[in-house]
Amino acid sequence: MIISTKNLGELTKIRTGKLDANASSEDGQYPFFTCARDPLRIGSYSYDCECVLVAGNGDLNVKYYEGKFDAYQRTYIVETRPESKDALHLRYAYHFLETYLETLREQSIGGIIKYIKLGNLTEAAIPLPPLAEQKQIAEILDAADALRSKRRESLAQLDTLLQSTFIDMFGDPVTNPKGWEEGTIGDLLESVNYGTSKKADLEEGAYPILRMNNITYTGEWDFSSMKYIDLDDKDLSKHLVHKGHILFNRTNSKELVGKTAVFRRDAPMVFAGYLVRGITNDFADPEYIGAFMNTPQIKQFLQNKCKSIVGMANINAKEFQAIPIPKPPIALQRRFAAIVESVEQQKARMRAHLAELDTLFASLQQRAFNGELST
């Protein structure tokens, strides 16, 4: 079946958000969309429309939203032109851009932090079946995506459980209501190292290398996009990450700098230069530090602390070690780590099911934009 195409820019108007240094993660009436997947909250808004939001740098992603909101300057706001209402269904355009995201990643430019140029969006050729067919495709994909959303919600509930458990066991990480001895993260680490600056390859190399995009905002791991590297024995000993090591993202966009995750795999990997590796001493369990770093309170602390240079933010290894932290008894930390291990096992089973749903959904997307999904 032959379907005509048009450039997205012919059917939509695309604008960018505004820089708002006052946006915070505190509860607010309106979402503030940045390049992270989850919006911050804010008390005012600049936009009120039905639109598709495309993160222009950092954690490249696509969202659909209708209502009042604000958006960071690197967020593209895609709206249907009034004269194109009968030609393009916006929910259909949202699903198209989700499938087109990999192309946008390939087209992105820049050094450490990649970004999408406006032309990458305006020149995207979108298949254009009749409007009724677009609506039917969107409904089918919405229904399939709803199944994935339910599984993701279950995973999020487990994350919320861990956050609640952390607060119950240790108290607020900033106010320290339980009166634990206070110190710094450096007090709890045996060693701290930067990763390798050696260039990695997309396909060849003895070791997979962890980069800042492999750590999610919530402290999970995303191994979907890996590169590989070879290192000599001397560098290998300095740059291997083993199970139980902590990785801290020292350089990224302001809202993403400071992402932290505990490495839980048995097979070691190499880590790149924009990450910092921390190895705990006898006074700390890595799961305690990882959970501490991923609390909303500490994420806000990091946003206030980081230094911005030409669109990037940085918190170096020395500053990472200087972050204040309560020091509860190691026995209590290990009890929390055992709960984390149990929850992670449940999450692994859920992720396996979600992966199956993702595969089915990707097949539906491919058929939809190849003209094979309509009845």
C-alpha positions, 0 to 999 in steps of 0.5 A: 500500500502506497501512502503519501508523506509530508514534512512535519513542518508543513503540518505543524508549528514547532516552537521551543520552551523558555529558560526558567531557572526557578523551576523546582521539583516541589509540588506545583499546579503545572508540569514543567517539562525538561529533557528528563522523562518525568516533569518537574512541578511549577506554580505558573504556566506559559502554554495551554494547548494540545501538543507533542513535546520532544526533548531536544537534548539530554534524555531524548524522549517524546511526550503527548500533553494537553493542558497548561504547562511550561517547558525548558528551552531545549524542549520542542513544542509541536502543535497542529496548524489550524489549516492542517486539522483535517490532514493530521491527527496529533495523537497519530503524530505523537506515535510517529515521533516515538518511532522516529526517535531513533532517527532523531538520535542519529541526527543529533549533533554536539559533543558531550550532550547531543541535541536535536536541531529544529530542522531534524523535526521540520524535515521529518517525513511523516506517512499521511493516510486519511484522517480516519485511518490515522485516528484508528491507528492511534487508537490501536497503539494507545490500547497496546501502550496502555498495557505497557503503562500498567506494567511500568506503573507496577514498577514505579510502585515498587520504586515508591515502596523503596523510597518510603522504606528508606524514609521509614528506616533512615528519616529525611536525608536532609533534616536527619530527624533520627539524629544519626551521626552526620558526615560526608559521602567521602567518609563512607568511600574507600576510593573514588575514581574518574572513568576512562577518556579513551574513545569507545566503539559502537561494535568492537571491544572486549568490554562494554562501557558504561556512559552517562546515558546508561544511568536513568534519572531514577537511578536505574540502568538502561543497557539498550545502547552500549558501546565497547572498548579495549583497555590494557591491564593497567587501565583496566584495573582502574576503570572496571566496575564490579557488583556493588560499586556506585557510579555518579554522573558528574557532567550532564545538563543541569536537570540530569547531572548527579544521576547515581546508580549501584552496579548490580551485575555479576560481569564487570564493565568499564566506565567512561570519564564523565562518571565517577566510581565510588567503592564503599568502605566498612561503614557503608552499604552501597545501596544506602548511598544509592538510595540516598542520592536518588531521594527528591531532597538530594536531587534538589540539593544537586540542582542547586549545587551544580556549576553550569558551563555552556549548557552543561552542569558539573559536580566533580569528584571532590564535590561529590565526596563533600555531600553531607550524609547521615551515617546510620549503623551499618547493620541497618543499612544492610537490612535495607540492602536486603529489602532492595535485593528482594524488590529488585528480583520482583522488578526483574520479573516485571521487566521481562514481561515489559520487554515482551510487551515492548516487542509486541508494541514495536511490531505494531508501530512498524506495521502502522507506519508501513500501512499494514495496520488499517482495516 
